[in-house]
Amino acid sequence: MTGPEEEAPARPVLRVVRGEPSPEEVAALAAVLAAASSGGGEAPESGPRSVWSERESLVRRPLTPGPGAWRMSALPR
Protein backbone atom coordinates (compact mmCIF):
# COMPACT_ATOMS: atom_id res chain seq x y z
CA MET A 1 0.00 0.00 0.00
CA THR A 2 1.13 3.48 -0.70
CA GLY A 3 0.88 6.33 1.78
CA PRO A 4 -0.89 9.63 1.22
CA GLU A 5 0.60 11.67 -1.58
CA GLU A 6 2.83 14.46 -0.42
CA GLU A 7 2.28 17.83 -2.03
CA ALA A 8 5.23 19.87 -3.20
CA PRO A 9 5.71 23.10 -1.25
CA ALA A 10 3.76 25.93 -2.88
CA ARG A 11 5.69 28.74 -4.49
CA PRO A 12 5.19 32.13 -2.86
CA VAL A 13 2.65 34.36 -4.56
CA LEU A 14 4.63 37.54 -3.92
CA ARG A 15 8.37 37.90 -3.99
CA VAL A 16 10.34 41.04 -3.14
CA VAL A 17 13.08 41.47 -5.72
CA ARG A 18 14.60 44.74 -4.62
CA GLY A 19 14.38 46.87 -1.49
CA GLU A 20 12.99 46.10 1.93
CA PRO A 21 9.26 46.90 2.14
CA SER A 22 7.61 47.23 5.52
CA PRO A 23 4.98 44.67 6.55
CA GLU A 24 2.31 47.35 6.01
CA GLU A 25 3.44 47.89 2.40
CA VAL A 26 3.38 44.16 1.68
CA ALA A 27 -0.08 43.88 3.26
CA ALA A 28 -1.36 46.82 1.17
CA LEU A 29 0.00 45.24 -2.02
CA ALA A 30 -1.55 41.88 -1.14
CA ALA A 31 -4.92 43.54 -0.46
CA VAL A 32 -4.86 45.38 -3.80
CA LEU A 33 -3.96 42.21 -5.71
CA ALA A 34 -6.64 40.19 -3.91
CA ALA A 35 -9.29 42.82 -4.69
CA ALA A 36 -8.22 43.01 -8.34
CA SER A 37 -8.36 39.24 -8.79
CA SER A 38 -11.72 38.75 -7.09
CA GLY A 39 -13.59 39.33 -10.38
CA GLY A 40 -16.37 41.28 -8.70
CA GLY A 41 -17.76 42.71 -11.93
CA GLU A 42 -21.31 42.38 -13.11
CA ALA A 43 -23.37 39.46 -11.90
CA PRO A 44 -23.92 36.76 -14.51
CA GLU A 45 -27.38 36.60 -16.02
CA SER A 46 -29.54 33.91 -14.47
CA GLY A 47 -31.32 33.00 -17.68
CA PRO A 48 -33.60 34.37 -20.34
CA ARG A 49 -35.49 37.50 -19.33
CA SER A 50 -39.15 38.03 -19.88
CA VAL A 51 -40.16 40.59 -22.47
CA TRP A 52 -42.59 42.05 -19.95
CA SER A 53 -39.81 42.90 -17.46
CA GLU A 54 -37.55 44.80 -19.89
CA ARG A 55 -37.12 48.51 -19.19
CA GLU A 56 -37.42 49.48 -22.83
CA SER A 57 -41.03 48.34 -22.79
CA LEU A 58 -41.82 51.28 -20.48
CA VAL A 59 -41.00 53.72 -23.27
CA ARG A 60 -43.65 54.02 -25.95
CA ARG A 61 -42.52 53.38 -29.49
CA PRO A 62 -43.50 55.90 -32.14
CA LEU A 63 -46.88 55.26 -33.68
CA THR A 64 -46.76 54.46 -37.38
CA PRO A 65 -50.12 54.30 -39.15
CA GLY A 66 -50.65 51.83 -41.92
CA PRO A 67 -51.60 48.25 -42.68
CA GLY A 68 -50.72 45.93 -39.81
CA ALA A 69 -49.96 48.80 -37.40
CA TRP A 70 -52.13 47.24 -34.70
CA ARG A 71 -49.81 44.19 -34.67
CA MET A 72 -46.76 46.36 -34.12
CA SER A 73 -48.36 48.07 -31.11
CA ALA A 74 -48.52 44.90 -29.00
CA LEU A 75 -45.90 42.92 -27.10
CA PRO A 76 -43.80 40.86 -27.62
CA ARG A 77 -41.79 42.34 -30.39
Contacts in CASP RR format, 6 or more apart in sequence:
PFRMAT RR
TARGET T0000
AUTHOR 0000-0000-0000
METHOD contacts of the structure
MODEL  1
MTGPEEEAPARPVLRVVRGEPSPEEVAALAAVLAAASSGGGEAPESGPRS
VWSERESLVRRPLTPGPGAWRMSALPR
14 26 0 8 1.000
14 29 0 8 1.000
14 30 0 8 1.000
14 33 0 8 1.000
16 26 0 8 1.000
21 29 0 8 1.000
51 57 0 8 1.000
51 75 0 8 1.000
51 76 0 8 1.000
51 77 0 8 1.000
52 75 0 8 1.000
57 75 0 8 1.000
61 72 0 8 1.000
61 73 0 8 1.000
63 69 0 8 1.000
63 73 0 8 1.000
64 72 0 8 1.000
END
